[in-house]
Amino acid sequence: MVNLRRGTTKLGCLMSLLFVAALGYFGYPAGEKYFRFLRYKDAMEQVVLHQAQLPIPEIRARLRLVADSLNLPEDAGIVLVKKNGKEITIEAHYDETFDLPGFKREVHFEPRATGNY
């Protein structure tokens, strides 16, 4: 059998690979920032589950260290901890800037964890 469309599939494959490469190159920084947000939120949830009985200043200090180790903006280290009876709420607010070619956007993150202890 003779292939009459010689070379056209290679160009299509090349364009698909180029699209995937561009998506990965520009999407990686955004995905990394979102992944750091999820890790920070998970750290807050772990504190609620296992360390909620600690004093509020110690909880703040521990989460400030987590934010620093994740290379989050300084505002992420400002942690609000509220204890009401047997309920604890931990939250923080910070902004991350997403830079893409010809496009710059600031996104507000609010990691939060609530539970009983």
MARRO-787246 format. One record per atom (N, C-alpha, C): x, y, z; residue in one letter; atom name; residue number from 1. Coordinates in nm, 4 decimals, always signed. Each point is the difference from the previous one (the first is absolute). Layout:
! residues N
R         px         py         pz   resn   name   resi
R          X          Y          Z      A     CA    NUM
...
END
This chain:
! residues 117
R         px         py         pz   resn   name   resi
R    +0.0825    -0.1173    +0.0000      M      N      1
R    -0.0825    +0.1173    +0.0000      M     CA      1
R    +0.0872    +0.1241    +0.0000      M      C      1
R    -0.0370    +0.0963    -0.0773      V      N      2
R    +0.0761    +0.1235    -0.0127      V     CA      2
R    -0.0724    +0.1096    +0.0776      V      C      2
R    +0.0749    +0.0733    +0.0792      N      N      3
R    -0.0575    +0.1114    +0.0760      N     CA      3
R    +0.0057    +0.1249    -0.0860      N      C      3
R    -0.1160    +0.0495    -0.0433      L      N      4
R    -0.0051    +0.1168    -0.0874      L     CA      4
R    +0.0099    +0.1311    +0.0783      L      C      4
R    -0.0175    -0.0034    +0.1296      R      N      5
R    +0.0045    +0.1226    +0.0815      R     CA      5
R    +0.1353    +0.0086    +0.0708      R      C      5
R    +0.1021    -0.0102    -0.0725      R      N      6
R    +0.1337    -0.0045    +0.0558      R     CA      6
R    +0.0322    +0.1308    +0.0739      R      C      6
R    +0.0404    -0.0089    +0.1275      G      N      7
R    +0.0445    +0.1157    +0.0766      G     CA      7
R    -0.1093    +0.0733    +0.0771      G      C      7
R    -0.1242    -0.0162    -0.0359      T      N      8
R    -0.1042    +0.0767    +0.0686      T     CA      8
R    -0.0200    -0.0463    +0.1435      T      C      8
R    +0.0134    -0.1251    +0.0261      T      N      9
R    -0.0179    -0.0475    +0.1370      T     CA      9
R    +0.1160    +0.0457    +0.0879      T      C      9
R    +0.1167    +0.0123    -0.0555      K      N     10
R    +0.1136    +0.0473    +0.0786      K     CA     10
R    -0.0201    +0.1444    +0.0433      K      C     10
R    -0.0550    +0.0836    -0.0878      L      N     11
R    -0.0251    +0.1384    +0.0354      L     CA     11
R    -0.1081    +0.0090    +0.1070      L      C     11
R    -0.1034    -0.0814    -0.0130      G      N     12
R    -0.1062    -0.0027    +0.1011      G     CA     12
R    +0.0538    -0.0441    +0.1343      G      C     12
R    +0.0851    -0.0981    -0.0004      C      N     13
R    +0.0608    -0.0493    +0.1235      C     CA     13
R    +0.0902    +0.1073    +0.0604      C      C     13
R    +0.0752    +0.0689    -0.0842      L      N     14
R    +0.0885    +0.1062    +0.0475      L     CA     14
R    -0.0797    +0.1127    +0.0654      L      C     14
R    -0.1124    +0.0377    -0.0611      M      N     15
R    -0.0835    +0.1063    +0.0568      M     CA     15
R    -0.0604    -0.0436    +0.1332      M      C     15
R    -0.0401    -0.1261    +0.0098      S      N     16
R    -0.0537    -0.0512    +0.1262      S     CA     16
R    +0.1061    +0.0031    +0.1085      S      C     16
R    +0.1206    -0.0422    -0.0338      L      N     17
R    +0.1095    +0.0027    +0.0979      L     CA     17
R    +0.0344    +0.1431    +0.0410      L      C     17
R    -0.0020    +0.0916    -0.0955      L      N     18
R    +0.0271    +0.1396    +0.0299      L     CA     18
R    -0.1062    +0.0568    +0.0939      L      C     18
R    -0.1251    -0.0336    -0.0232      F      N     19
R    -0.1090    +0.0455    +0.0863      F     CA     19
R    +0.0153    -0.0549    +0.1417      F      C     19
R    +0.0311    -0.1278    +0.0116      V      N     20
R    +0.0183    -0.0621    +0.1317      V     CA     20
R    +0.1198    +0.0622    +0.0719      V      C     20
R    +0.1076    +0.0255    -0.0719      A      N     21
R    +0.1180    +0.0615    +0.0605      A     CA     21
R    -0.0313    +0.1410    +0.0487      A      C     21
R    -0.0717    +0.0781    -0.0796      A      N     22
R    -0.0362    +0.1362    +0.0405      A     CA     22
R    -0.0924    -0.0028    +0.1201      A      C     22
R    -0.0950    -0.0916    +0.0008      L      N     23
R    -0.0912    -0.0127    +0.1132      L     CA     23
R    +0.0766    -0.0350    +0.1271      L      C     23
R    +0.0937    -0.0914    -0.0095      G      N     24
R    +0.0812    -0.0371    +0.1160      G     CA     24
R    +0.0898    +0.1132    +0.0460      G      C     24
R    +0.0603    +0.0701    -0.0950      Y      N     25
R    +0.0923    +0.1090    +0.0344      Y     CA     25
R    -0.0725    +0.1134    +0.0712      Y      C     25
R    -0.1169    +0.0376    -0.0488      F      N     26
R    -0.0725    +0.1107    +0.0598      F     CA     26
R    -0.0913    -0.0447    +0.1133      F      C     26
R    -0.0413    -0.1243    +0.0014      G      N     27
R    -0.0894    -0.0489    +0.1041      G     CA     27
R    +0.0709    -0.0454    +0.1256      G      C     27
R    +0.1262    -0.0357    -0.0105      Y      N     28
R    +0.0737    -0.0495    +0.1165      Y     CA     28
R    +0.0045    +0.1004    +0.1144      Y      C     28
R    +0.0343    +0.1272    -0.0232      P      N     29
R    +0.0034    +0.0943    +0.1122      P     CA     29
R    -0.1356    +0.0157    +0.0688      P      C     29
R    -0.1073    +0.0009    -0.0767      A      N     30
R    -0.1331    +0.0117    +0.0597      A     CA     30
R    -0.0319    -0.1250    +0.0817      A      C     30
R    +0.0308    -0.1143    -0.0535      G      N     31
R    -0.0242    -0.1246    +0.0723      G     CA     31
R    +0.0824    -0.0096    +0.1267      G      C     31
R    +0.1225    +0.0486    -0.0055      E      N     32
R    +0.0869    -0.0028    +0.1172      E     CA     32
R    -0.0566    +0.0876    +0.1116      E      C     32
R    -0.0508    +0.1172    -0.0340      K      N     33
R    -0.0568    +0.0899    +0.1013      K     CA     33
R    -0.1256    -0.0599    +0.0616      K      C     33
R    -0.0820    -0.0632    -0.0813      Y      N     34
R    -0.1204    -0.0633    +0.0520      Y     CA     34
R    +0.0362    -0.1196    +0.0876      Y      C     34
R    +0.1025    -0.0758    -0.0369      F      N     35
R    +0.0442    -0.1141    +0.0791      F     CA     35
R    +0.0525    +0.0452    +0.1364      F      C     35
R    +0.0723    +0.1125    +0.0031      R      N     36
R    +0.0477    +0.0540    +0.1286      R     CA     36
R    -0.1171    +0.0414    +0.0879      R      C     36
R    -0.1045    +0.0591    -0.0607      F      N     37
R    -0.1209    +0.0349    +0.0742      F     CA     37
R    -0.0608    -0.1249    +0.0627      F      C     37
R    -0.0100    -0.1085    -0.0765      L      N     38
R    -0.0579    -0.1240    +0.0520      L     CA     38
R    +0.0834    -0.0584    +0.1136      L      C     38
R    +0.1315    +0.0082    -0.0123      R      N     39
R    +0.0869    -0.0513    +0.1071      R     CA     39
R    -0.0147    +0.0836    +0.1274      R      C     39
R    -0.0151    +0.1309    -0.0164      Y      N     40
R    -0.0183    +0.0878    +0.1162      Y     CA     40
R    -0.1349    -0.0284    +0.0665      Y      C     40
R    -0.1024    -0.0162    -0.0798      K      N     41
R    -0.1320    -0.0324    +0.0540      K     CA     41
R    +0.0035    -0.1343    +0.0718      K      C     41
R    +0.0707    -0.0975    -0.0560      D      N     42
R    +0.0131    -0.1298    +0.0637      D     CA     42
R    +0.0722    +0.0117    +0.1341      D      C     42
R    +0.1016    +0.0849    +0.0076      A      N     43
R    +0.0698    +0.0209    +0.1273      A     CA     43
R    -0.0953    +0.0583    +0.1043      A      C     43
R    -0.0870    +0.0915    -0.0418      M      N     44
R    -0.0997    +0.0557    +0.0919      M     CA     44
R    -0.0961    -0.1086    +0.0487      M      C     44
R    -0.0437    -0.0855    -0.0918      E      N     45
R    -0.0910    -0.1074    +0.0387      E     CA     45
R    +0.0661    -0.0983    +0.0949      E      C     45
R    +0.1289    -0.0255    -0.0179      Q      N     46
R    +0.0723    -0.0884    +0.0918      Q     CA     46
R    +0.0095    +0.0604    +0.1394      Q      C     46
R    +0.0178    +0.1309    +0.0066      V      N     47
R    +0.0026    +0.0674    +0.1308      V     CA     47
R    -0.1360    -0.0131    +0.0671      V      C     47
R    -0.1070    +0.0209    -0.0756      V      N     48
R    -0.1349    -0.0126    +0.0567      V     CA     48
R    -0.0225    -0.1415    +0.0528      V      C     48
R    +0.0449    -0.1002    -0.0726      L      N     49
R    -0.0230    -0.1383    +0.0401      L     CA     49
R    +0.0879    -0.0455    +0.1158      L      C     49
R    +0.1262    +0.0441    +0.0036      H      N     50
R    +0.0947    -0.0592    +0.0941      H     CA     50
R    +0.0617    +0.0962    +0.1006      H      C     50
R    -0.0075    +0.1309    -0.0237      Q      N     51
R    +0.0694    +0.0933    +0.0886      Q     CA     51
R    -0.0881    +0.1162    +0.0436      Q      C     51
R    -0.1295    -0.0150    -0.0063      A      N     52
R    -0.0911    +0.1101    +0.0316      A     CA     52
R    +0.0055    +0.0404    +0.1466      A      C     52
R    +0.0457    -0.0881    +0.0857      Q      N     53
R    +0.0066    +0.0321    +0.1420      Q     CA     53
R    +0.1184    +0.0902    +0.0353      Q      C     53
R    +0.0917    +0.0214    -0.0938      L      N     54
R    +0.1149    +0.0875    +0.0253      L     CA     54
R    -0.0459    +0.1446    +0.0174      L      C     54
R    +0.0793    +0.0815    +0.0680      P      N     55
R    -0.0337    +0.1423    +0.0121      P     CA     55
R    +0.0016    +0.0683    -0.1374      P      C     55
R    -0.0821    +0.1017    -0.0140      I      N     56
R    -0.0142    +0.0703    -0.1281      I     CA     56
R    +0.1332    +0.0549    -0.0521      I      C     56
R    +0.0845    +0.0637    +0.0843      P      N     57
R    +0.1285    +0.0492    -0.0537      P     CA     57
R    +0.0888    -0.1104    -0.0579      P      C     57
R    -0.0053    -0.1185    +0.0605      E      N     58
R    +0.0826    -0.1099    -0.0515      E     CA     58
R    -0.0544    -0.0506    -0.1343      E      C     58
R    -0.1326    -0.0054    -0.0138      I      N     59
R    -0.0595    -0.0406    -0.1279      I     CA     59
R    +0.0393    +0.0988    -0.1087      I      C     59
R    -0.0083    +0.1285    +0.0312      R      N     60
R    +0.0393    +0.1025    -0.0979      R     CA     60
R    +0.1457    -0.0148    -0.0406      R      C     60
R    +0.0868    -0.0225    +0.0986      A      N     61
R    +0.1433    -0.0129    -0.0288      A     CA     61
R    +0.0279    -0.1213    -0.0892      A      C     61
R    -0.0664    -0.1117    +0.0278      R      N     62
R    +0.0213    -0.1205    -0.0804      R     CA     62
R    -0.0452    +0.0210    -0.1446      R      C     62
R    -0.1164    +0.0623    -0.0166      L      N     63
R    -0.0503    +0.0222    -0.1352      L     CA     63
R    +0.0792    +0.1074    -0.0738      L      C     63
R    +0.0561    +0.0948    +0.0735      R      N     64
R    +0.0872    +0.0991    -0.0633      R     CA     64
R    +0.1241    -0.0694    -0.0566      R      C     64
R    +0.0526    -0.0968    +0.0732      L      N     65
R    +0.1151    -0.0771    -0.0494      L     CA     65
R    -0.0363    -0.0817    -0.1242      L      C     65
R    -0.1201    -0.0571    -0.0004      V      N     66
R    -0.0450    -0.0759    -0.1170      V     CA     66
R    -0.0103    +0.0920    -0.1213      V      C     66
R    -0.0610    +0.1172    +0.0189      A      N     67
R    -0.0133    +0.0959    -0.1112      A     CA     67
R    +0.1368    +0.0407    -0.0526      A      C     67
R    +0.0939    +0.0209    +0.0907      D      N     68
R    +0.1355    +0.0369    -0.0406      D     CA     68
R    +0.0681    -0.1140    -0.0760      D      C     68
R    -0.0178    -0.1224    +0.0459      S      N     69
R    +0.0643    -0.1134    -0.0664      S     CA     69
R    -0.0600    -0.0267    -0.1382      S      C     69
R    -0.1257    +0.0403    -0.0215      L      N     70
R    -0.0638    -0.0157    -0.1305      L     CA     70
R    +0.0271    +0.1181    -0.0930      L      C     70
R    +0.0787    +0.0962    +0.0477      N      N     71
R    +0.0324    +0.1218    -0.0768      N     CA     71
R    -0.1251    +0.0777    -0.0397      N      C     71
R    -0.0945    +0.0079    +0.0917      L      N     72
R    -0.1204    +0.0791    -0.0230      L     CA     72
R    +0.0302    +0.1457    +0.0307      L      C     72
R    -0.0814    +0.0933    -0.0498      P      N     73
R    +0.0207    +0.1412    +0.0334      P     CA     73
R    -0.0088    +0.0226    +0.1511      P      C     73
R    +0.0586    +0.1099    +0.0465      E      N     74
R    +0.0031    +0.0283    +0.1434      E     CA     74
R    -0.1386    +0.0067    +0.0625      E      C     74
R    -0.0980    +0.0476    -0.0751      D      N     75
R    -0.1360    +0.0093    +0.0534      D     CA     75
R    -0.0567    -0.1361    +0.0388      D      C     75
R    +0.0472    -0.1065    -0.0603      A      N     76
R    -0.0492    -0.1338    +0.0326      A     CA     76
R    +0.0391    -0.0399    +0.1414      A      C     76
R    +0.1059    +0.0593    +0.0514      G      N     77
R    +0.0436    -0.0300    +0.1356      G     CA     77
R    -0.0825    +0.0678    +0.1075      G      C     77
R    -0.0888    +0.0907    -0.0394      I      N     78
R    -0.0903    +0.0647    +0.0960      I     CA     78
R    -0.1215    -0.0904    +0.0133      I      C     78
R    -0.0020    -0.0800    +0.1036      V      N     79
R    -0.1016    -0.1034    +0.0187      V     CA     79
R    -0.0996    +0.0450    +0.1060      V      C     79
R    -0.1277    -0.0119    -0.0328      L      N     80
R    -0.1064    +0.0318    +0.0938      L     CA     80
R    -0.0491    -0.1298    +0.0628      L      C     80
R    +0.0054    -0.0069    +0.1318      V      N     81
R    -0.0442    -0.1196    +0.0718      V     CA     81
R    -0.1091    +0.0426    +0.0977      V      C     81
R    -0.1153    -0.0649    -0.0103      K      N     82
R    -0.1112    +0.0291    +0.0897      K     CA     82
R    -0.0450    -0.1282    +0.0670      K      C     82
R    -0.0096    +0.0055    +0.1334      K      N     83
R    -0.0528    -0.1135    +0.0751      K     CA     83
R    -0.1288    +0.0458    +0.0666      K      C     83
R    -0.1052    -0.0777    -0.0226      N      N     84
R    -0.1301    +0.0322    +0.0572      N     CA     84
R    -0.0553    -0.1286    +0.0607      N      C     84
R    +0.0105    -0.0095    +0.1298      G      N     85
R    -0.0405    -0.1247    +0.0644      G     CA     85
R    +0.0932    -0.1110    -0.0413      G      C     85
R    -0.0553    -0.1010    -0.0636      K      N     86
R    +0.0805    -0.1128    -0.0491      K     CA     86
R    +0.0214    +0.0059    -0.1508      K      C     86
R    -0.0253    +0.1153    -0.0611      E      N     87
R    +0.0198    +0.0149    -0.1443      E     CA     87
R    +0.1191    +0.0912    -0.0267      E      C     87
R    +0.0780    -0.0357    -0.1004      I      N     88
R    +0.1149    +0.0813    -0.0388      I     CA     88
R    -0.0097    +0.0313    -0.1493      I      C     88
R    +0.0341    +0.1230    -0.0340      T      N     89
R    +0.0039    +0.0434    -0.1389      T     CA     89
R    +0.1358    +0.0635    -0.0259      T      C     89
R    +0.0650    -0.0442    -0.1058      I      N     90
R    +0.1306    +0.0535    -0.0395      I     CA     90
R    -0.0124    +0.0479    -0.1437      I      C     90
R    +0.0464    +0.1217    -0.0262      E      N     91
R    -0.0047    +0.0524    -0.1371      E     CA     91
R    +0.1119    +0.0993    -0.0239      E      C     91
R    +0.0288    +0.0189    -0.1259      A      N     92
R    +0.0990    +0.0986    -0.0436      A     CA     92
R    -0.0467    +0.0557    -0.1345      A      C     92
R    +0.0520    +0.1154    -0.0355      H      N     93
R    -0.0341    +0.0652    -0.1262      H     CA     93
R    +0.1286    +0.0515    -0.0634      H      C     93
R    +0.0187    -0.0303    -0.1284      Y      N     94
R    +0.1168    +0.0515    -0.0707      Y     CA     94
R    -0.0281    +0.0022    -0.1493      Y      C     94
R    +0.0817    +0.0752    -0.0720      D      N     95
R    -0.0146    +0.0148    -0.1448      D     CA     95
R    +0.1237    -0.0531    -0.0706      D      C     95
R    -0.0227    -0.0640    -0.1128      E      N     96
R    +0.1080    -0.0485    -0.0868      E     CA     96
R    -0.0194    +0.0630    -0.1382      E      C     96
R    +0.1090    +0.0351    -0.0655      T      N     97
R    -0.0060    +0.0581    -0.1333      T     CA     97
R    +0.0361    -0.1045    -0.1038      T      C     97
R    -0.0853    -0.0140    -0.1005      F      N     98
R    +0.0241    -0.0914    -0.1105      F     CA     98
R    +0.0462    +0.0822    -0.1194      F      C     98
R    +0.1204    -0.0271    -0.0484      D      N     99
R    +0.0564    +0.0715    -0.1143      D     CA     99
R    +0.0032    -0.0917    -0.1208      D      C     99
R    -0.0743    +0.0382    -0.1018      L      N    100
R    +0.0026    -0.0689    -0.1283      L     CA    100
R    +0.0350    +0.1034    -0.1058      L      C    100
R    +0.0445    -0.0416    -0.1161      P      N    101
R    +0.0347    +0.0982    -0.1033      P     CA    101
R    -0.1198    +0.0889    -0.0344      P      C    101
R    +0.0157    +0.1287    +0.0232      G      N    102
R    -0.1061    +0.0956    -0.0300      G     CA    102
R    -0.1173    -0.0059    +0.0957      G      C    102
R    +0.0162    -0.0676    +0.1126      F      N    103
R    -0.1107    -0.0205    +0.0918      F     CA    103
R    +0.0539    -0.0093    +0.1420      F      C    103
R    -0.0524    +0.0803    +0.0882      K      N    104
R    +0.0416    -0.0026    +0.1393      K     CA    104
R    -0.1263    +0.0057    +0.0847      K      C    104
R    -0.0117    -0.0926    +0.0933      R      N    105
R    -0.1205    -0.0046    +0.0821      R     CA    105
R    +0.0365    -0.0323    +0.1436      R      C    105
R    -0.0652    +0.0676    +0.0918      E      N    106
R    +0.0197    -0.0255    +0.1415      E     CA    106
R    -0.1179    -0.0822    +0.0506      E      C    106
R    +0.0310    -0.1094    +0.0684      V      N    107
R    -0.1023    -0.0911    +0.0507      V     CA    107
R    +0.0070    -0.0006    +0.1521      V      C    107
R    -0.1158    +0.0082    +0.0625      H      N    108
R    -0.0101    +0.0020    +0.1456      H     CA    108
R    -0.0260    -0.1417    +0.0500      H      C    108
R    +0.0821    -0.0466    +0.0930      F      N    109
R    -0.0154    -0.1327    +0.0596      F     CA    109
R    -0.0439    +0.0168    +0.1451      F      C    109
R    -0.0901    -0.0886    +0.0439      E      N    110
R    -0.0496    +0.0010    +0.1380      E     CA    110
R    -0.0032    -0.1427    +0.0554      E      C    110
R    +0.1138    -0.0545    +0.0398      P      N    111
R    -0.0029    -0.1333    +0.0611      P     CA    111
R    -0.0686    +0.0087    +0.1361      P      C    111
R    -0.0829    -0.1010    +0.0289      R      N    112
R    -0.0790    +0.0016    +0.1242      R     CA    112
R    -0.0256    -0.1432    +0.0444      R      C    112
R    +0.0023    -0.0187    +0.1308      A      N    113
R    -0.0318    -0.1298    +0.0578      A     CA    113
R    -0.0810    +0.0230    +0.1277      A      C    113
R    -0.1036    -0.0810    +0.0179      T      N    114
R    -0.0877    +0.0113    +0.1169      T     CA    114
R    -0.0288    -0.1403    +0.0524      T      C    114
R    -0.0101    -0.0109    +0.1302      G      N    115
R    -0.0346    -0.1295    +0.0582      G     CA    115
R    -0.0167    +0.0080    +0.1502      G      C    115
R    -0.0386    -0.1104    +0.0571      N      N    116
R    -0.0152    -0.0119    +0.1449      N     CA    116
R    +0.1199    -0.0718    +0.0587      N      C    116
R    +0.0280    +0.0305    +0.1246      Y      N    117
R    +0.1106    -0.0696    +0.0691      Y     CA    117
R    -0.0411    -0.0378    +0.1395      Y      C    117
END
